[in-house]
Amino acid sequence: MQVEPNEAHRAFRDDMIAFLTKHAGHLDAQEMLALAAQLVGHLVALQDHRIVTPDLAMMIVEKNIEQGNEQAIAKMPGRDAGNA
């Protein structure tokens, strides 16, 4: 499921990035990744499983991880290599 982000999507994403940035000095990247993954797990559990099957949920997560990774790398200076 890939949707062109609207203003509400961008605002939500920007708020989450600001929140992660706020805590970046207190947690290392692996801790932040682990905690973010737990949050994704919570969001998957909150889906209406009559509509969003586990396979569909994982496809949504996978596609959006790829998209987020591409966006982050595109914004990096010297973007030939990432941190992961």
N, CA, C and O of each residue as an XYZ file, in Angstrom:
336
protein
N       0.854     -1.178      0.000
C       0.000      0.000      0.000
C       0.894      1.233      0.000
O       1.546      1.540      0.998
N       0.917      1.925     -1.111
C       1.712      3.139     -1.195
C       0.780      4.288     -1.548
O       0.060      4.254     -2.546
N       0.817      5.297     -0.701
C      -0.063      6.449     -0.856
C       0.805      7.685     -0.926
O       1.776      7.813     -0.180
N       0.461      8.589     -1.815
C       1.173      9.870     -1.866
C       0.875     10.623     -0.576
O      -0.291     10.844     -0.248
N       1.918     11.022      0.167
C       1.672     11.685      1.451
C       0.934     13.016      1.287
O       1.231     13.813      0.398
N      -0.034     13.222      2.175
C      -0.743     14.499      2.185
C      -0.193     15.343      3.330
O       0.765     14.939      3.990
N      -0.777     16.490      3.567
C      -0.268     17.406      4.597
C      -0.320     16.777      5.994
O       0.611     16.948      6.782
N      -1.385     16.063      6.301
C      -1.488     15.407      7.608
C      -0.405     14.342      7.779
O       0.164     14.202      8.862
N      -0.119     13.589      6.709
C       0.943     12.576      6.756
C       2.293     13.239      7.018
O       3.060     12.795      7.873
N       2.569     14.303      6.273
C       3.852     14.997      6.432
C       3.991     15.588      7.835
O       5.067     15.522      8.429
N       2.922     16.158      8.363
C       2.970     16.751      9.706
C       3.236     15.667     10.753
O       4.040     15.872     11.662
N       2.572     14.526     10.635
C       2.778     13.418     11.567
C       4.217     12.918     11.498
O       4.868     12.728     12.526
N       4.710     12.706     10.272
C       6.089     12.247     10.091
C       7.074     13.260     10.650
O       8.018     12.883     11.346
N       6.871     14.542     10.357
C       7.773     15.590     10.850
C       7.775     15.645     12.372
O       8.824     15.849     12.984
N       6.611     15.466     12.987
C       6.536     15.432     14.455
C       7.311     14.235     15.014
O       8.003     14.359     16.025
N       7.197     13.084     14.361
C       7.931     11.903     14.830
C       9.436     12.110     14.682
O      10.201     11.729     15.568
N       9.866     12.709     13.573
C      11.293     12.977     13.371
C      11.795     13.959     14.423
O      12.887     13.780     14.963
N      11.016     14.989     14.719
C      11.407     15.956     15.750
C      11.534     15.263     17.104
O      12.452     15.558     17.869
N      10.624     14.352     17.399
C      10.667     13.607     18.655
C      11.925     12.742     18.720
O      12.596     12.699     19.751
N      12.244     12.060     17.636
C      13.453     11.232     17.604
C      14.701     12.093     17.754
O      15.635     11.722     18.464
N      14.714     13.224     17.094
C      15.852     14.143     17.186
C      16.035     14.626     18.613
O      17.164     14.753     19.088
N      14.939     14.894     19.295
C      14.984     15.348     20.690
C      15.704     14.329     21.577
O      16.422     14.714     22.499
N      15.522     13.062     21.312
C      16.077     12.005     22.156
C      17.388     11.434     21.611
O      17.972     10.545     22.230
N      17.853     11.920     20.482
C      19.027     11.348     19.825
C      20.278     11.422     20.691
O      21.129     10.538     20.596
N      20.416     12.422     21.515
C      21.598     12.532     22.362
C      21.564     11.631     23.581
O      22.586     11.452     24.245
N      20.417     11.065     23.885
C      20.256     10.262     25.093
C      20.199      8.763     24.815
O      20.431      7.950     25.710
N      19.895      8.407     23.588
C      19.807      7.001     23.192
C      20.669      6.797     21.954
O      20.763      7.686     21.108
N      21.301      5.626     21.845
C      22.067      5.397     20.619
C      21.125      4.934     19.506
O      19.952      4.648     19.745
N      21.659      4.868     18.298
C      20.836      4.566     17.120
C      20.164      3.199     17.228
O      19.021      3.042     16.801
N      20.857      2.208     17.792
C      20.260      0.878     17.910
C      19.109      0.868     18.905
O      18.099      0.202     18.678
N      19.254      1.599     20.004
C      18.162      1.680     20.976
C      16.951      2.359     20.351
O      15.818      1.914     20.534
N      17.194      3.436     19.615
C      16.083      4.143     18.972
C      15.397      3.249     17.940
O      14.172      3.254     17.825
N      16.188      2.485     17.193
C      15.625      1.558     16.210
C      14.766      0.503     16.889
O      13.663      0.205     16.429
N      15.265     -0.062     17.980
C      14.517     -1.093     18.703
C      13.206     -0.536     19.251
O      12.163     -1.179     19.140
N      13.256      0.652     19.837
C      12.040      1.250     20.397
C      11.048      1.635     19.308
O       9.840      1.477     19.482
N      11.553      2.138     18.187
C      10.668      2.473     17.069
C      10.003      1.206     16.524
O       8.826      1.226     16.164
N      10.759      0.108     16.465
C      10.192     -1.164     15.996
C       9.090     -1.646     16.937
O       8.075     -2.179     16.489
N       9.292     -1.458     18.245
C       8.238     -1.826     19.192
C       6.982     -0.996     18.953
O       5.868     -1.516     19.016
N       7.160      0.287     18.681
C       6.013      1.151     18.395
C       5.290      0.685     17.136
O       4.060      0.673     17.095
N       6.044      0.303     16.115
C       5.418     -0.228     14.901
C       4.622     -1.482     15.248
O       3.523     -1.683     14.732
N       5.169     -2.319     16.116
C       4.436     -3.512     16.552
C       3.114     -3.157     17.214
O       2.098     -3.813     16.986
N       3.136     -2.117     18.032
C       1.890     -1.656     18.664
C       0.886     -1.203     17.606
O      -0.297     -1.535     17.676
N       1.375     -0.440     16.625
C       0.481      0.058     15.581
C      -0.088     -1.077     14.741
O      -1.251     -1.026     14.341
N       0.709     -2.092     14.473
C       0.212     -3.271     13.743
C      -0.889     -3.948     14.544
O      -1.910     -4.349     13.986
N      -0.687     -4.076     15.846
C      -1.685     -4.730     16.703
C      -3.004     -3.954     16.733
O      -4.065     -4.545     16.938
N      -2.944     -2.647     16.532
C      -4.147     -1.815     16.577
C      -4.955     -1.830     15.281
O      -6.042     -1.254     15.226
N      -4.438     -2.480     14.242
C      -5.149     -2.521     12.967
C      -6.397     -3.400     13.079
O      -6.462     -4.312     13.904
N      -7.367     -3.109     12.246
C      -8.550     -3.961     12.145
C      -8.141     -5.189     11.341
O      -8.005     -5.121     10.119
N      -7.946     -6.303     12.024
C      -7.419     -7.494     11.373
C      -8.422     -8.171     10.436
O      -8.088     -9.154      9.773
N      -9.634     -7.654     10.381
C     -10.572     -8.130      9.353
C     -10.227     -7.491      8.018
O     -10.571     -8.030      6.966
N      -9.548     -6.342      8.051
C      -9.186     -5.601      6.844
C      -7.697     -5.721      6.562
O      -7.296     -5.963      5.424
N      -6.876     -5.552      7.593
C      -5.423     -5.578      7.453
C      -4.908     -6.902      8.014
O      -4.802     -7.087      9.226
N      -4.595     -7.811      7.101
C      -4.050     -9.103      7.516
C      -2.611     -8.908      7.998
O      -1.998     -7.885      7.693
N      -2.064     -9.865      8.740
C      -0.656     -9.758      9.135
C       0.279     -9.584      7.929
O       1.228     -8.803      7.986
N       0.009    -10.310      6.844
C       0.845    -10.166      5.641
C       0.746     -8.761      5.054
O       1.758     -8.188      4.649
N      -0.453     -8.207      5.005
C      -0.623     -6.847      4.485
C       0.070     -5.849      5.392
O       0.722     -4.923      4.911
N      -0.061     -6.026      6.693
C       0.604     -5.123      7.641
C       2.113     -5.134      7.424
O       2.743     -4.077      7.395
N       2.694     -6.322      7.271
C       4.143     -6.420      7.067
C       4.559     -5.831      5.721
O       5.640     -5.253      5.612
N       3.720     -5.969      4.700
C       4.021     -5.365      3.406
C       4.034     -3.839      3.533
O       4.915     -3.178      2.982
N       3.061     -3.280      4.254
C       2.999     -1.827      4.469
C       4.256     -1.364      5.203
O       4.870     -0.366      4.826
N       4.631     -2.091      6.248
C       5.821     -1.740      7.023
C       7.062     -1.812      6.131
O       7.867     -0.881      6.112
N       7.218     -2.900      5.401
C       8.398     -3.086      4.548
C       8.520     -1.987      3.502
O       9.592     -1.406      3.336
N       7.448     -1.702      2.806
C       7.495     -0.683      1.745
C       7.819      0.688      2.322
O       8.562      1.460      1.716
N       7.273      0.988      3.476
C       7.506      2.302      4.066
C       8.888      2.415      4.702
O       9.449      3.509      4.762
N       9.444      1.305      5.175
C      10.838      1.314      5.626
C      11.738      1.638      4.437
O      12.640      2.468      4.547
N      11.495      0.988      3.308
C      12.291      1.247      2.107
C      12.187      2.717      1.691
O      13.194      3.355      1.383
N      10.973      3.239      1.685
C      10.767      4.628      1.284
C      11.451      5.588      2.263
O      12.089      6.553      1.843
N      11.318      5.325      3.556
C      11.955      6.178      4.552
C      13.470      6.126      4.450
O      14.149      7.142      4.597
N      13.990      4.938      4.196
C      15.431      4.773      4.030
C      15.922      5.582      2.835
O      16.932      6.280      2.928
N      15.214      5.491      1.717
C      15.583      6.253      0.516
C      15.540      7.755      0.783
O      16.431      8.486      0.351
N      14.517      8.218      1.489
C      14.401      9.648      1.796
C      15.538     10.108      2.698
O      16.109     11.176      2.478
N      15.870      9.316      3.708
C      16.946      9.693      4.640
C      18.289      9.732      3.920
O      19.075     10.658      4.120
N      18.554      8.740      3.092
C      19.822      8.689      2.368
C      19.930      9.854      1.396
O      21.006     10.434      1.242
N      18.830     10.203      0.740
C      18.851     11.309     -0.218
C      19.193     12.641      0.460
O      19.740     13.538     -0.181
N      18.875     12.770      1.744
C      19.142     14.015      2.469
C      20.535     14.059      3.091
O      20.955     15.101      3.595
N      21.253     12.937      3.058
C      22.565     12.865      3.706
C      23.635     13.483      2.827
O      23.665     13.264      1.616
N      24.521     14.264      3.454
C      25.687     14.720      2.690
C      26.600     13.528      2.411
O      26.706     12.629      3.245
N      27.258     13.505      1.257
C      28.104     12.373      0.910
C      27.331     11.089      0.919
O      27.750     10.119      1.550
N      26.202     11.055      0.227
C      25.218      9.979      0.325
C      25.610      8.675     -0.341
O      24.739      7.859     -0.644
N      26.878      8.457     -0.575
C      27.308      7.188     -1.174
C      27.140      6.018     -0.216
O      27.022      4.871     -0.645
N      27.129      6.308      1.083
C      27.017      5.220      2.070
C      26.164      5.691      3.230
O      26.227      6.850      3.638
N      25.373      4.784      3.749
C      24.551      5.101      4.914
C      25.188      4.570      6.174
O      26.341      4.140      6.163
N      24.445      4.599      7.251
C      24.936      4.100      8.528
C      24.475      2.681      8.809
O      24.880      2.087      9.808
N      23.644      2.137      7.955
C      23.126      0.790      8.204
C      23.508     -0.143      7.082
O      23.160     -1.324      7.115
